[in-house]
């Protein structure tokens, strides 16, 4: 039988799952923040990223706080 990545993560120790989740979140955050330093002349990209982040936060607050109420 073939072992997939999701099966390996599902069967892993909870501490390992937490560590991998934390490292993935850190890596994605670092990659996103690198845009500010490496692509600082593209103002439209930074404006679009800020708008996207605002939309994500609005959706998160609605679906986790307002919709269940």
Predicted model as a PDB file, atoms N, CA, C, CB and O in Angstrom, pLDDT in the B-factor column:
MODEL        1                                                                  
ATOM      1  N   UNK A   1       0.821  -1.201   0.000  1.00 58.00           N  
ATOM      2  CA  UNK A   1       0.000   0.000   0.000  1.00 58.00           C  
ATOM      3  C   UNK A   1       0.863   1.263   0.000  1.00 58.00           C  
ATOM      4  CB  UNK A   1      -0.933  -0.001   1.209  1.00 58.00           C  
ATOM      5  O   UNK A   1       1.938   1.306   0.598  1.00 58.00           O  
ATOM      6  N   UNK A   2       0.366   2.270  -0.678  1.00 67.00           N  
ATOM      7  CA  UNK A   2       1.078   3.537  -0.781  1.00 67.00           C  
ATOM      8  C   UNK A   2       0.733   4.428   0.404  1.00 67.00           C  
ATOM      9  CB  UNK A   2       0.741   4.245  -2.104  1.00 67.00           C  
ATOM     10  O   UNK A   2      -0.436   4.564   0.766  1.00 67.00           O  
ATOM     11  N   UNK A   3       1.739   5.027   0.999  1.00 71.00           N  
ATOM     12  CA  UNK A   3       1.530   5.928   2.129  1.00 71.00           C  
ATOM     13  C   UNK A   3       1.561   7.362   1.620  1.00 71.00           C  
ATOM     14  CB  UNK A   3       2.606   5.707   3.238  1.00 71.00           C  
ATOM     15  O   UNK A   3       2.553   7.803   1.040  1.00 71.00           O  
ATOM     16  N   UNK A   4       0.481   8.077   1.838  1.00 81.00           N  
ATOM     17  CA  UNK A   4       0.429   9.466   1.407  1.00 81.00           C  
ATOM     18  C   UNK A   4       0.856  10.382   2.551  1.00 81.00           C  
ATOM     19  CB  UNK A   4      -0.985   9.831   0.918  1.00 81.00           C  
ATOM     20  O   UNK A   4       0.978   9.958   3.700  1.00 81.00           O  
ATOM     21  N   UNK A   5       1.078  11.640   2.208  1.00 76.00           N  
ATOM     22  CA  UNK A   5       1.512  12.607   3.217  1.00 76.00           C  
ATOM     23  C   UNK A   5       0.427  12.829   4.261  1.00 76.00           C  
ATOM     24  CB  UNK A   5       1.888  13.938   2.560  1.00 76.00           C  
ATOM     25  O   UNK A   5       0.725  12.957   5.449  1.00 76.00           O  
ATOM     26  N   UNK A   6      -0.828  12.874   3.826  1.00 77.00           N  
ATOM     27  CA  UNK A   6      -1.908  13.094   4.792  1.00 77.00           C  
ATOM     28  C   UNK A   6      -2.025  11.926   5.755  1.00 77.00           C  
ATOM     29  CB  UNK A   6      -3.238  13.311   4.070  1.00 77.00           C  
ATOM     30  O   UNK A   6      -2.326  12.131   6.931  1.00 77.00           O  
ATOM     31  N   UNK A   7      -1.797  10.710   5.288  1.00 82.00           N  
ATOM     32  CA  UNK A   7      -1.842   9.552   6.171  1.00 82.00           C  
ATOM     33  C   UNK A   7      -0.692   9.609   7.170  1.00 82.00           C  
ATOM     34  CB  UNK A   7      -1.786   8.245   5.358  1.00 82.00           C  
ATOM     35  O   UNK A   7      -0.867   9.287   8.346  1.00 82.00           O  
ATOM     36  N   UNK A   8       0.478  10.017   6.702  1.00 79.00           N  
ATOM     37  CA  UNK A   8       1.619  10.128   7.606  1.00 79.00           C  
ATOM     38  C   UNK A   8       1.372  11.190   8.669  1.00 79.00           C  
ATOM     39  CB  UNK A   8       2.891  10.453   6.821  1.00 79.00           C  
ATOM     40  O   UNK A   8       1.723  10.988   9.832  1.00 79.00           O  
ATOM     41  N   UNK A   9       0.777  12.314   8.293  1.00 80.00           N  
ATOM     42  CA  UNK A   9       0.497  13.366   9.271  1.00 80.00           C  
ATOM     43  C   UNK A   9      -0.599  12.952  10.237  1.00 80.00           C  
ATOM     44  CB  UNK A   9       0.101  14.655   8.563  1.00 80.00           C  
ATOM     45  O   UNK A   9      -0.537  13.279  11.422  1.00 80.00           O  
ATOM     46  N   UNK A  10      -1.592  12.243   9.750  1.00 83.00           N  
ATOM     47  CA  UNK A  10      -2.696  11.814  10.601  1.00 83.00           C  
ATOM     48  C   UNK A  10      -2.228  10.786  11.632  1.00 83.00           C  
ATOM     49  CB  UNK A  10      -3.829  11.231   9.747  1.00 83.00           C  
ATOM     50  O   UNK A  10      -2.732  10.763  12.755  1.00 83.00           O  
ATOM     51  N   UNK A  11      -1.284   9.953  11.266  1.00 85.00           N  
ATOM     52  CA  UNK A  11      -0.801   8.913  12.170  1.00 85.00           C  
ATOM     53  C   UNK A  11       0.364   9.370  13.045  1.00 85.00           C  
ATOM     54  CB  UNK A  11      -0.386   7.708  11.376  1.00 85.00           C  
ATOM     55  O   UNK A  11       0.857   8.599  13.869  1.00 85.00           O  
ATOM     56  N   UNK A  12       0.801  10.596  12.878  1.00 85.00           N  
ATOM     57  CA  UNK A  12       1.958  11.086  13.639  1.00 85.00           C  
ATOM     58  C   UNK A  12       1.556  11.424  15.073  1.00 85.00           C  
ATOM     59  CB  UNK A  12       2.573  12.326  12.953  1.00 85.00           C  
ATOM     60  O   UNK A  12       0.378  11.561  15.403  1.00 85.00           O  
ATOM     61  N   UNK A  13       2.568  11.551  15.891  1.00 90.00           N  
ATOM     62  CA  UNK A  13       2.396  11.947  17.288  1.00 90.00           C  
ATOM     63  C   UNK A  13       1.808  13.361  17.338  1.00 90.00           C  
ATOM     64  CB  UNK A  13       3.755  11.881  18.059  1.00 90.00           C  
ATOM     65  O   UNK A  13       2.175  14.191  16.506  1.00 90.00           O  
ATOM     66  N   UNK A  14       0.911  13.666  18.281  1.00 90.00           N  
ATOM     67  CA  UNK A  14       0.326  15.010  18.352  1.00 90.00           C  
ATOM     68  C   UNK A  14       1.369  16.121  18.521  1.00 90.00           C  
ATOM     69  CB  UNK A  14      -0.656  15.072  19.497  1.00 90.00           C  
ATOM     70  O   UNK A  14       1.179  17.225  18.010  1.00 90.00           O  
ATOM     71  N   UNK A  15       2.449  15.843  19.220  1.00 93.00           N  
ATOM     72  CA  UNK A  15       3.493  16.844  19.363  1.00 93.00           C  
ATOM     73  C   UNK A  15       4.165  17.125  18.020  1.00 93.00           C  
ATOM     74  CB  UNK A  15       4.529  16.387  20.392  1.00 93.00           C  
ATOM     75  O   UNK A  15       4.482  18.275  17.713  1.00 93.00           O  
ATOM     76  N   UNK A  16       4.380  16.097  17.231  1.00 91.00           N  
ATOM     77  CA  UNK A  16       4.958  16.262  15.897  1.00 91.00           C  
ATOM     78  C   UNK A  16       4.003  17.031  14.997  1.00 91.00           C  
ATOM     79  CB  UNK A  16       5.292  14.894  15.276  1.00 91.00           C  
ATOM     80  O   UNK A  16       4.437  17.888  14.228  1.00 91.00           O  
ATOM     81  N   UNK A  17       2.711  16.738  15.081  1.00 91.00           N  
ATOM     82  CA  UNK A  17       1.722  17.469  14.297  1.00 91.00           C  
ATOM     83  C   UNK A  17       1.724  18.951  14.661  1.00 91.00           C  
ATOM     84  CB  UNK A  17       0.328  16.873  14.509  1.00 91.00           C  
ATOM     85  O   UNK A  17       1.654  19.810  13.782  1.00 91.00           O  
ATOM     86  N   UNK A  18       1.802  19.247  15.955  1.00 93.00           N  
ATOM     87  CA  UNK A  18       1.832  20.640  16.397  1.00 93.00           C  
ATOM     88  C   UNK A  18       3.088  21.340  15.912  1.00 93.00           C  
ATOM     89  CB  UNK A  18       1.742  20.721  17.917  1.00 93.00           C  
ATOM     90  O   UNK A  18       3.031  22.493  15.487  1.00 93.00           O  
ATOM     91  N   UNK A  19       4.221  20.656  15.971  1.00 94.00           N  
ATOM     92  CA  UNK A  19       5.473  21.241  15.515  1.00 94.00           C  
ATOM     93  C   UNK A  19       5.434  21.520  14.015  1.00 94.00           C  
ATOM     94  CB  UNK A  19       6.643  20.317  15.851  1.00 94.00           C  
ATOM     95  O   UNK A  19       5.846  22.594  13.576  1.00 94.00           O  
ATOM     96  N   UNK A  20       4.947  20.575  13.232  1.00 92.00           N  
ATOM     97  CA  UNK A  20       4.879  20.766  11.790  1.00 92.00           C  
ATOM     98  C   UNK A  20       3.890  21.875  11.430  1.00 92.00           C  
ATOM     99  CB  UNK A  20       4.483  19.459  11.099  1.00 92.00           C  
ATOM    100  O   UNK A  20       4.147  22.664  10.521  1.00 92.00           O  
ATOM    101  N   UNK A  21       2.770  21.935  12.134  1.00 92.00           N  
ATOM    102  CA  UNK A  21       1.809  23.007  11.888  1.00 92.00           C  
ATOM    103  C   UNK A  21       2.380  24.367  12.221  1.00 92.00           C  
ATOM    104  CB  UNK A  21       0.552  22.775  12.687  1.00 92.00           C  
ATOM    105  O   UNK A  21       2.151  25.336  11.497  1.00 92.00           O  
ATOM    106  N   UNK A  22       3.121  24.446  13.310  1.00 95.00           N  
ATOM    107  CA  UNK A  22       3.749  25.700  13.703  1.00 95.00           C  
ATOM    108  C   UNK A  22       4.809  26.125  12.698  1.00 95.00           C  
ATOM    109  CB  UNK A  22       4.363  25.572  15.089  1.00 95.00           C  
ATOM    110  O   UNK A  22       4.882  27.296  12.325  1.00 95.00           O  
ATOM    111  N   UNK A  23       5.631  25.177  12.260  1.00 96.00           N  
ATOM    112  CA  UNK A  23       6.670  25.499  11.280  1.00 96.00           C  
ATOM    113  C   UNK A  23       6.071  25.921   9.942  1.00 96.00           C  
ATOM    114  CB  UNK A  23       7.594  24.301  11.080  1.00 96.00           C  
ATOM    115  O   UNK A  23       6.588  26.829   9.292  1.00 96.00           O  
ATOM    116  N   UNK A  24       4.986  25.269   9.526  1.00 95.00           N  
ATOM    117  CA  UNK A  24       4.332  25.648   8.269  1.00 95.00           C  
ATOM    118  C   UNK A  24       3.770  27.058   8.370  1.00 95.00           C  
ATOM    119  CB  UNK A  24       3.209  24.652   7.913  1.00 95.00           C  
ATOM    120  O   UNK A  24       3.928  27.858   7.447  1.00 95.00           O  
ATOM    121  N   UNK A  25       3.115  27.370   9.487  1.00 95.00           N  
ATOM    122  CA  UNK A  25       2.548  28.699   9.675  1.00 95.00           C  
ATOM    123  C   UNK A  25       3.652  29.755   9.702  1.00 95.00           C  
ATOM    124  CB  UNK A  25       1.725  28.753  10.970  1.00 95.00           C  
ATOM    125  O   UNK A  25       3.501  30.826   9.113  1.00 95.00           O  
ATOM    126  N   UNK A  26       4.752  29.460  10.379  1.00 96.00           N  
ATOM    127  CA  UNK A  26       5.880  30.385  10.419  1.00 96.00           C  
ATOM    128  C   UNK A  26       6.441  30.618   9.017  1.00 96.00           C  
ATOM    129  CB  UNK A  26       6.980  29.848  11.349  1.00 96.00           C  
ATOM    130  O   UNK A  26       6.729  31.756   8.646  1.00 96.00           O  
ATOM    131  N   UNK A  27       6.595  29.551   8.241  1.00 95.00           N  
ATOM    132  CA  UNK A  27       7.175  29.676   6.907  1.00 95.00           C  
ATOM    133  C   UNK A  27       6.293  30.514   5.988  1.00 95.00           C  
ATOM    134  CB  UNK A  27       7.397  28.298   6.298  1.00 95.00           C  
ATOM    135  O   UNK A  27       6.798  31.342   5.230  1.00 95.00           O  
ATOM    136  N   UNK A  28       4.987  30.306   6.052  1.00 92.00           N  
ATOM    137  CA  UNK A  28       4.080  31.072   5.201  1.00 92.00           C  
ATOM    138  C   UNK A  28       4.065  32.539   5.624  1.00 92.00           C  
ATOM    139  CB  UNK A  28       2.656  30.484   5.258  1.00 92.00           C  
ATOM    140  O   UNK A  28       4.020  33.427   4.773  1.00 92.00           O  
ATOM    141  N   UNK A  29       4.102  32.800   6.922  1.00 90.00           N  
ATOM    142  CA  UNK A  29       4.148  34.184   7.406  1.00 90.00           C  
ATOM    143  C   UNK A  29       5.446  34.862   6.992  1.00 90.00           C  
ATOM    144  CB  UNK A  29       3.997  34.225   8.934  1.00 90.00           C  
ATOM    145  O   UNK A  29       5.432  36.019   6.571  1.00 90.00           O  
ATOM    146  N   UNK A  30       6.553  34.164   7.105  1.00 92.00           N  
ATOM    147  CA  UNK A  30       7.838  34.731   6.696  1.00 92.00           C  
ATOM    148  C   UNK A  30       7.870  34.998   5.198  1.00 92.00           C  
ATOM    149  CB  UNK A  30       8.981  33.795   7.086  1.00 92.00           C  
ATOM    150  O   UNK A  30       8.420  36.010   4.762  1.00 92.00           O  
ATOM    151  N   UNK A  31       7.298  34.117   4.417  1.00 89.00           N  
ATOM    152  CA  UNK A  31       7.256  34.312   2.971  1.00 89.00           C  
ATOM    153  C   UNK A  31       6.410  35.533   2.612  1.00 89.00           C  
ATOM    154  CB  UNK A  31       6.702  33.060   2.278  1.00 89.00           C  
ATOM    155  O   UNK A  31       6.782  36.319   1.741  1.00 89.00           O  
ATOM    156  N   UNK A  32       5.279  35.683   3.284  1.00 82.00           N  
ATOM    157  CA  UNK A  32       4.429  36.839   3.020  1.00 82.00           C  
ATOM    158  C   UNK A  32       5.070  38.140   3.449  1.00 82.00           C  
ATOM    159  CB  UNK A  32       3.109  36.679   3.713  1.00 82.00           C  
ATOM    160  O   UNK A  32       4.939  39.150   2.759  1.00 82.00           O  
ATOM    161  N   UNK A  33       5.755  38.135   4.569  1.00 83.00           N  
ATOM    162  CA  UNK A  33       6.404  39.366   5.020  1.00 83.00           C  
ATOM    163  C   UNK A  33       7.624  39.699   4.177  1.00 83.00           C  
ATOM    164  CB  UNK A  33       6.805  39.245   6.482  1.00 83.00           C  
ATOM    165  O   UNK A  33       8.049  40.854   4.147  1.00 83.00           O  
ATOM    166  N   UNK A  34       8.189  38.735   3.503  1.00 83.00           N  
ATOM    167  CA  UNK A  34       9.334  38.998   2.632  1.00 83.00           C  
ATOM    168  C   UNK A  34       8.942  39.869   1.445  1.00 83.00           C  
ATOM    169  CB  UNK A  34       9.938  37.686   2.138  1.00 83.00           C  
ATOM    170  O   UNK A  34       9.798  40.518   0.844  1.00 83.00           O  
ATOM    171  N   UNK A  35       7.659  39.889   1.102  1.00 76.00           N  
ATOM    172  CA  UNK A  35       7.211  40.758   0.014  1.00 76.00           C  
ATOM    173  C   UNK A  35       7.535  42.218   0.304  1.00 76.00           C  
ATOM    174  CB  UNK A  35       5.709  40.591  -0.216  1.00 76.00           C  
ATOM    175  O   UNK A  35       7.882  42.970  -0.607  1.00 76.00           O  
ATOM    176  N   UNK A  36       7.426  42.617   1.545  1.00 77.00           N  
ATOM    177  CA  UNK A  36       7.686  44.008   1.908  1.00 77.00           C  
ATOM    178  C   UNK A  36       9.142  44.377   1.650  1.00 77.00           C  
ATOM    179  CB  UNK A  36       7.335  44.252   3.378  1.00 77.00           C  
ATOM    180  O   UNK A  36       9.431  45.498   1.234  1.00 77.00           O  
ATOM    181  N   UNK A  37      10.046  43.460   1.889  1.00 80.00           N  
ATOM    182  CA  UNK A  37      11.464  43.772   1.748  1.00 80.00           C  
ATOM    183  C   UNK A  37      11.990  43.604   0.328  1.00 80.00           C  
ATOM    184  CB  UNK A  37      12.257  42.911   2.671  1.00 80.00           C  
ATOM    185  O   UNK A  37      12.866  44.353  -0.104  1.00 80.00           O  
ATOM    186  N   UNK A  38      11.461  42.626  -0.397  1.00 79.00           N  
ATOM    187  CA  UNK A  38      12.001  42.336  -1.718  1.00 79.00           C  
ATOM    188  C   UNK A  38      11.232  42.966  -2.865  1.00 79.00           C  
ATOM    189  CB  UNK A  38      12.045  40.877  -1.916  1.00 79.00           C  
ATOM    190  O   UNK A  38      11.785  43.152  -3.949  1.00 79.00           O  
ATOM    191  N   UNK A  39       9.973  43.297  -2.648  1.00 76.00           N  
ATOM    192  CA  UNK A  39       9.156  43.882  -3.715  1.00 76.00           C  
ATOM    193  C   UNK A  39       8.567  45.193  -3.205  1.00 76.00           C  
ATOM    194  CB  UNK A  39       8.021  42.898  -4.173  1.00 76.00           C  
ATOM    195  O   UNK A  39       7.361  45.414  -3.316  1.00 76.00           O  
ATOM    196  N   UNK A  40       9.395  46.051  -2.654  1.00 68.00           N  
ATOM    197  CA  UNK A  40       8.897  47.288  -2.058  1.00 68.00           C  
ATOM    198  C   UNK A  40       8.512  48.326  -3.102  1.00 68.00           C  
ATOM    199  CB  UNK A  40       9.934  47.865  -1.132  1.00 68.00           C  
ATOM    200  O   UNK A  40       7.798  49.274  -2.775  1.00 68.00           O  
ATOM    201  N   UNK A  41       8.961  48.183  -4.351  1.00 79.00           N  
ATOM    202  CA  UNK A  41       8.616  49.166  -5.374  1.00 79.00           C  
ATOM    203  C   UNK A  41       7.267  48.886  -6.029  1.00 79.00           C  
ATOM    204  CB  UNK A  41       9.691  49.204  -6.431  1.00 79.00           C  
ATOM    205  O   UNK A  41       6.762  49.741  -6.756  1.00 79.00           O  
ATOM    206  N   UNK A  42       6.680  47.745  -5.801  1.00 80.00           N  
ATOM    207  CA  UNK A  42       5.380  47.401  -6.379  1.00 80.00           C  
ATOM    208  C   UNK A  42       4.282  47.740  -5.365  1.00 80.00           C  
ATOM    209  CB  UNK A  42       5.325  45.883  -6.779  1.00 80.00           C  
ATOM    210  O   UNK A  42       3.797  46.872  -4.640  1.00 80.00           O  
ATOM    211  N   UNK A  43       3.908  49.002  -5.331  1.00 83.00           N  
ATOM    212  CA  UNK A  43       2.906  49.470  -4.362  1.00 83.00           C  
ATOM    213  C   UNK A  43       1.564  48.769  -4.566  1.00 83.00           C  
ATOM    214  CB  UNK A  43       2.721  50.991  -4.475  1.00 83.00           C  
ATOM    215  O   UNK A  43       0.855  48.500  -3.597  1.00 83.00           O  
ATOM    216  N   UNK A  44       1.210  48.471  -5.816  1.00 86.00           N  
ATOM    217  CA  UNK A  44      -0.071  47.828  -6.093  1.00 86.00           C  
ATOM    218  C   UNK A  44      -0.140  46.438  -5.488  1.00 86.00           C  
ATOM    219  CB  UNK A  44      -0.310  47.752  -7.590  1.00 86.00           C  
ATOM    220  O   UNK A  44      -1.213  45.995  -5.077  1.00 86.00           O  
ATOM    221  N   UNK A  45       0.990  45.742  -5.426  1.00 80.00           N  
ATOM    222  CA  UNK A  45       1.012  44.405  -4.836  1.00 80.00           C  
ATOM    223  C   UNK A  45       0.826  44.479  -3.323  1.00 80.00           C  
ATOM    224  CB  UNK A  45       2.331  43.688  -5.175  1.00 80.00           C  
ATOM    225  O   UNK A  45       0.112  43.665  -2.737  1.00 80.00           O  
ATOM    226  N   UNK A  46       1.466  45.451  -2.702  1.00 79.00           N  
ATOM    227  CA  UNK A  46       1.302  45.619  -1.264  1.00 79.00           C  
ATOM    228  C   UNK A  46      -0.126  46.048  -0.920  1.00 79.00           C  
ATOM    229  CB  UNK A  46       2.307  46.645  -0.732  1.00 79.00           C  
ATOM    230  O   UNK A  46      -0.686  45.589   0.075  1.00 79.00           O  
ATOM    231  N   UNK A  47      -0.714  46.916  -1.728  1.00 87.00           N  
ATOM    232  CA  UNK A  47      -2.101  47.330  -1.505  1.00 87.00           C  
ATOM    233  C   UNK A  47      -3.055  46.153  -1.668  1.00 87.00           C  
ATOM    234  CB  UNK A  47      -2.487  48.457  -2.471  1.00 87.00           C  
ATOM    235  O   UNK A  47      -3.995  45.999  -0.889  1.00 87.00           O  
ATOM    236  N   UNK A  48      -2.817  45.333  -2.669  1.00 88.00           N  
ATOM    237  CA  UNK A  48      -3.650  44.150  -2.866  1.00 88.00           C  
ATOM    238  C   UNK A  48      -3.518  43.148  -1.736  1.00 88.00           C  
ATOM    239  CB  UNK A  48      -3.301  43.486  -4.166  1.00 88.00           C  
ATOM    240  O   UNK A  48      -4.500  42.526  -1.331  1.00 88.00           O  
ATOM    241  N   UNK A  49      -2.306  42.991  -1.228  1.00 82.00           N  
ATOM    242  CA  UNK A  49      -2.089  42.076  -0.095  1.00 82.00           C  
ATOM    243  C   UNK A  49      -2.800  42.574   1.150  1.00 82.00           C  
ATOM    244  CB  UNK A  49      -0.588  41.915   0.191  1.00 82.00           C  
ATOM    245  O   UNK A  49      -3.379  41.784   1.896  1.00 82.00           O  
ATOM    246  N   UNK A  50      -2.761  43.885   1.380  1.00 87.00           N  
ATOM    247  CA  UNK A  50      -3.447  44.460   2.537  1.00 87.00           C  
ATOM    248  C   UNK A  50      -4.957  44.293   2.406  1.00 87.00           C  
ATOM    249  CB  UNK A  50      -3.088  45.947   2.692  1.00 87.00           C  
ATOM    250  O   UNK A  50      -5.631  43.977   3.386  1.00 87.00           O  
ATOM    251  N   UNK A  51      -5.488  44.500   1.217  1.00 94.00           N  
ATOM    252  CA  UNK A  51      -6.914  44.296   0.992  1.00 94.00           C  
ATOM    253  C   UNK A  51      -7.329  42.846   1.170  1.00 94.00           C  
ATOM    254  CB  UNK A  51      -7.289  44.761  -0.386  1.00 94.00           C  
ATOM    255  O   UNK A  51      -8.388  42.562   1.731  1.00 94.00           O  
ATOM    256  N   UNK A  52      -6.503  41.937   0.698  1.00 93.00           N  
ATOM    257  CA  UNK A  52      -6.791  40.510   0.873  1.00 93.00           C  
ATOM    258  C   UNK A  52      -6.787  40.133   2.348  1.00 93.00           C  
ATOM    259  CB  UNK A  52      -5.769  39.656   0.107  1.00 93.00           C  
ATOM    260  O   UNK A  52      -7.662  39.399   2.808  1.00 93.00           O  
ATOM    261  N   UNK A  53      -5.797  40.636   3.093  1.00 90.00           N  
ATOM    262  CA  UNK A  53      -5.721  40.344   4.524  1.00 90.00           C  
ATOM    263  C   UNK A  53      -6.935  40.900   5.258  1.00 90.00           C  
ATOM    264  CB  UNK A  53      -4.431  40.921   5.122  1.00 90.00           C  
ATOM    265  O   UNK A  53      -7.460  40.256   6.166  1.00 90.00           O  
ATOM    266  N   UNK A  54      -7.381  42.085   4.874  1.00 95.00           N  
ATOM    267  CA  UNK A  54      -8.572  42.660   5.501  1.00 95.00           C  
ATOM    268  C   UNK A  54      -9.799  41.812   5.210  1.00 95.00           C  
ATOM    269  CB  UNK A  54      -8.797  44.095   5.014  1.00 95.00           C  
ATOM    270  O   UNK A  54     -10.630  41.605   6.094  1.00 95.00           O  
ATOM    271  N   UNK A  55      -9.924  41.322   3.994  1.00 95.00           N  
ATOM    272  CA  UNK A  55     -11.048  40.452   3.656  1.00 95.00           C  
ATOM    273  C   UNK A  55     -11.029  39.151   4.420  1.00 95.00           C  
ATOM    274  CB  UNK A  55     -11.053  40.165   2.188  1.00 95.00           C  
ATOM    275  O   UNK A  55     -12.076  38.666   4.848  1.00 95.00           O  
ATOM    276  N   UNK A  56      -9.855  38.580   4.598  1.00 94.00           N  
ATOM    277  CA  UNK A  56      -9.731  37.339   5.367  1.00 94.00           C  
ATOM    278  C   UNK A  56     -10.139  37.572   6.819  1.00 94.00           C  
ATOM    279  CB  UNK A  56      -8.286  36.797   5.298  1.00 94.00           C  
ATOM    280  O   UNK A  56     -10.838  36.747   7.407  1.00 94.00           O  
ATOM    281  N   UNK A  57      -9.709  38.683   7.393  1.00 93.00           N  
ATOM    282  CA  UNK A  57     -10.057  38.975   8.784  1.00 93.00           C  
ATOM    283  C   UNK A  57     -11.551  39.239   8.944  1.00 93.00           C  
ATOM    284  CB  UNK A  57      -9.259  40.176   9.287  1.00 93.00           C  
ATOM    285  O   UNK A  57     -12.144  38.822   9.939  1.00 93.00           O  
ATOM    286  N   UNK A  58     -12.166  39.919   7.991  1.00 93.00           N  
ATOM    287  CA  UNK A  58     -13.608  40.134   8.044  1.00 93.00           C  
ATOM    288  C   UNK A  58     -14.365  38.812   7.940  1.00 93.00           C  
ATOM    289  CB  UNK A  58     -14.047  41.083   6.924  1.00 93.00           C  
ATOM    290  O   UNK A  58     -15.321  38.582   8.680  1.00 93.00           O  
ATOM    291  N   UNK A  59     -13.941  37.954   7.032  1.00 93.00           N  
ATOM    292  CA  UNK A  59     -14.593  36.653   6.887  1.00 93.00           C  
ATOM    293  C   UNK A  59     -14.400  35.804   8.136  1.00 93.00           C  
ATOM    294  CB  UNK A  59     -14.048  35.915   5.660  1.00 93.00           C  
ATOM    295  O   UNK A  59     -15.327  35.118   8.567  1.00 93.00           O  
ATOM    296  N   UNK A  60     -13.212  35.843   8.717  1.00 91.00           N  
ATOM    297  CA  UNK A  60     -12.958  35.059   9.922  1.00 91.00           C  
ATOM    298  C   UNK A  60     -13.809  35.547  11.078  1.00 91.00           C  
ATOM    299  CB  UNK A  60     -11.483  35.118  10.298  1.00 91.00           C  
ATOM    300  O   UNK A  60     -14.353  34.740  11.832  1.00 91.00           O  
ATOM    301  N   UNK A  61     -13.930  36.850  11.223  1.00 90.00           N  
ATOM    302  CA  UNK A  61     -14.744  37.367  12.327  1.00 90.00           C  
ATOM    303  C   UNK A  61     -16.213  37.068  12.101  1.00 90.00           C  
ATOM    304  CB  UNK A  61     -14.537  38.873  12.492  1.00 90.00           C  
ATOM    305  O   UNK A  61     -16.935  36.796  13.060  1.00 90.00           O  
ATOM    306  N   UNK A  62     -16.673  37.112  10.865  1.00 87.00           N  
ATOM    307  CA  UNK A  62     -18.079  36.817  10.616  1.00 87.00           C  
ATOM    308  C   UNK A  62     -18.385  35.347  10.859  1.00 87.00           C  
ATOM    309  CB  UNK A  62     -18.457  37.201   9.190  1.00 87.00           C  
ATOM    310  O   UNK A  62     -19.316  35.018  11.594  1.00 87.00           O  
ATOM    311  N   UNK A  63     -17.605  34.459  10.245  1.00 88.00           N  
ATOM    312  CA  UNK A  63     -17.929  33.037  10.312  1.00 88.00           C  
ATOM    313  C   UNK A  63     -17.657  32.428  11.672  1.00 88.00           C  
ATOM    314  CB  UNK A  63     -17.156  32.291   9.274  1.00 88.00           C  
ATOM    315  O   UNK A  63     -18.274  31.421  12.021  1.00 88.00           O  
ATOM    316  N   UNK A  64     -16.755  33.005  12.454  1.00 88.00           N  
ATOM    317  CA  UNK A  64     -16.479  32.408  13.760  1.00 88.00           C  
ATOM    318  C   UNK A  64     -17.198  33.105  14.904  1.00 88.00           C  
ATOM    319  CB  UNK A  64     -15.006  32.422  14.022  1.00 88.00           C  
ATOM    320  O   UNK A  64     -17.379  32.509  15.966  1.00 88.00           O  
ATOM    321  N   UNK A  65     -17.612  34.356  14.713  1.00 84.00           N  
ATOM    322  CA  UNK A  65     -18.243  35.081  15.797  1.00 84.00           C  
ATOM    323  C   UNK A  65     -19.705  35.428  15.529  1.00 84.00           C  
ATOM    324  CB  UNK A  65     -17.478  36.327  16.068  1.00 84.00           C  
ATOM    325  O   UNK A  65     -20.567  35.188  16.374  1.00 84.00           O  
ATOM    326  N   UNK A  66     -19.979  35.985  14.373  1.00 77.00           N  
ATOM    327  CA  UNK A  66     -21.318  36.512  14.114  1.00 77.00           C  
ATOM    328  C   UNK A  66     -22.304  35.463  13.612  1.00 77.00           C  
ATOM    329  CB  UNK A  66     -21.233  37.622  13.117  1.00 77.00           C  
ATOM    330  O   UNK A  66     -23.465  35.464  14.022  1.00 77.00           O  
ATOM    331  N   UNK A  67     -21.865  34.577  12.738  1.00 72.00           N  
ATOM    332  CA  UNK A  67     -22.769  33.574  12.188  1.00 72.00           C  
ATOM    333  C   UNK A  67     -23.289  32.600  13.231  1.00 72.00           C  
ATOM    334  CB  UNK A  67     -22.080  32.814  11.104  1.00 72.00           C  
ATOM    335  O   UNK A  67     -24.475  32.276  13.179  1.00 72.00           O  
ATOM    336  N   UNK A  68     -22.491  32.107  14.178  1.00 73.00           N  
ATOM    337  CA  UNK A  68     -23.027  31.184  15.172  1.00 73.00           C  
ATOM    338  C   UNK A  68     -24.005  31.837  16.155  1.00 73.00           C  
ATOM    339  CB  UNK A  68     -21.896  30.565  15.935  1.00 73.00           C  
ATOM    340  O   UNK A  68     -24.810  31.145  16.778  1.00 73.00           O  
ATOM    341  N   UNK A  69     -23.939  33.153  16.295  1.00 65.00           N  
ATOM    342  CA  UNK A  69     -24.786  33.835  17.290  1.00 65.00           C  
ATOM    343  C   UNK A  69     -26.240  33.949  16.892  1.00 65.00           C  
ATOM    344  CB  UNK A  69     -24.258  35.201  17.550  1.00 65.00           C  
ATOM    345  O   UNK A  69     -27.045  34.499  17.643  1.00 65.00           O  
TER     346      UNK A  69                                                      
ENDMDL                                                                          
END                                                                             
